[in-house]
């Protein structure tokens, strides 16, 4: 018997035949339909290799890549040649941190400043460097999840060669004081790296700060495909960031990141970047309206927002439900809402979040927190049904 397929919005999924609103956009966002059109064009029609210089297919691919560089550069106000394409923010973070090792050794500077709430894609490379004799100072956040700029700046030493601080925390949505940190580092030679996976294309102004030397970006956090990202490498005057490659084989990306360029993914990310420049204000307004409805629905149920009242990106809110384990809530809401209790990269571990523990939360409280994250593409959640389901789980 023929069964007509159900037409589902990109931000919705199916669980056991029931529509479930997707509220895990910090893990990955849906593709913007316009980005998808660009992706398919370079997959199906203009599929040349950017490195092929003997025919028009290669020339068309090269033009697409250069246009994407310009589109990404326009988001953060940098030059085309300062845009280096990678597979995503994890690779970009590793390249930014590990790629400066030789510079640190050559200049007898082996100290790094970071925070206790970074993504594992930053913390694990730092742990590797510690095992090799480097020293890392991990700055503790306040109870609201904000890392004080003064604490970061006071950790600087003459032998500090790198400061790495995320812009927006992936678990709490808390926005960190990058402008203050960058301003305070004006007279220090250390490089400033920012993991902007959750903020690129959403919070535009801050990432234009010219004191930020390195910026990591993931396409799939900004309505582009998975598998593509960027490392912005800003020059200081005419001086390049002294990065060394982690891989070898080919001269692509100025010899820093070898390998055949994925033109379709790059062009799609470029389109997403261009859209963010034109529409991010409207996107964030839509996200703010969803956040307002989420608070109205969940606060009466005993949901306690994690983080400050202001200073949280409008597309994210972490809630603690004192009477309900996060795993029970996640499972209980299947068929109603797709949510998480932390980073997708560590969601299989079932360990309390290192971010929440760094904020001073005890073990039990940390296991009662869930993260809800959405985008401008998210349809209006059925908060009434979600609220009733949570009431059932609590009772």
Phi, psi and omega in degrees: 000133180281131177243122181294128179295151180275132177281119186239135175298146181305332182269008177244155176227185177236137173224115182054038176080001182253142177290134180234120181290137184273111180238047179225043184290343175288338175282314174194145178262158172290158175288132169294134182306326179289327176292321179299321178300317179293317178304311183293326178301316183273352170274318190260328189247303183255073191260020182295161177274129182300336181274355180278116187253004187257359181208171187291336179295316177294321179296320179295320179295319180297318178298321179296319180293317180295323176297319179296322177301315180297320180294318177293317181301325183294336180290321187247005178061056175233181181269156180307315185287354177266003179260116182243119184278137179227190178273350181156180184295330179298312177296318180300317178299314179298318181293319180296321184274304184287334180289348179259004183301311182299323177298315180299316180295314183298330182256012179054042178234110188236025182246138180231144174247130176216197179232164182281354186248017180290162173293155179301334179292348172256315184296322182288318172300323178295320178297323177298317179293324176299322179293344180258012174099001175281156179247132180238129172261120180259112182280132181276139177282168170285174182298337180272001177093358179271131174271121182291131178302322181299324180290322177295313184293325180289342179277349179295142177227166177301332181264011176284125179249351181209137169239127180232116184223131178287156181275304179237127181291133185289339182264323184253340184078005182291133181271127182269153188281069184295321181300317180293320180295314181298318180297318181291342180263010186305324184253014178252143184279349183299145175282143178250117179250138180234124170278106184252029183304322184265357185239338182302130180079001181240311174252099193279311192301313189301319184288354174279351181301120187288350177279347176279116186276323187225134181227127178260137185224143172241130180297322187282005171261356185225038170074019174249177183287165170286154175094006179223141179204188184215146163241114174281130181235084184289136174280152171257098189068244178257002184270126177281154171296126187282060180282145171246143182293153174262345178229161182223151178129080182114157184258015183298156178051051177058027178079001183272326183223088184287161178127149179301130183288132177280086190304316182298317180293320180295314179298321179295318177296322177300317178297317178298320178296316179298319179296323181295322178298320184279330194233001187301324178300315178294321179301313185289330175296316178298317179296322179297324179292324177293319179299317180301317179292324178297317179295318179298324183279323191263334179298317179296343179271002180096006177293128182252116179298135177265125182109178183288164178292322175239165181091020176241135181301144188288353181262007185216144167206130176261134181238142171252127176252101189305332185257012188217124177294141185297322180296320179295322180291318180299313179293319182294335181267000177299131187096347178244310182206138176266109182232178181216175175239027176154200182297138177298333182289341182235011187292343181274354186276336182060020177268147177303143183302131176293334178292311181294323178293322178296331178282358177096008181284138179286169187302313184295313180299322181295332179274004179251014184253141175230151179252130173246129179217142188218182179216178178293343178274351182289126176291162181301117178296149175277080186296332179297312179294319179297317180296316179297322179294320178295321177301319178298320182291325181285323185289000000 
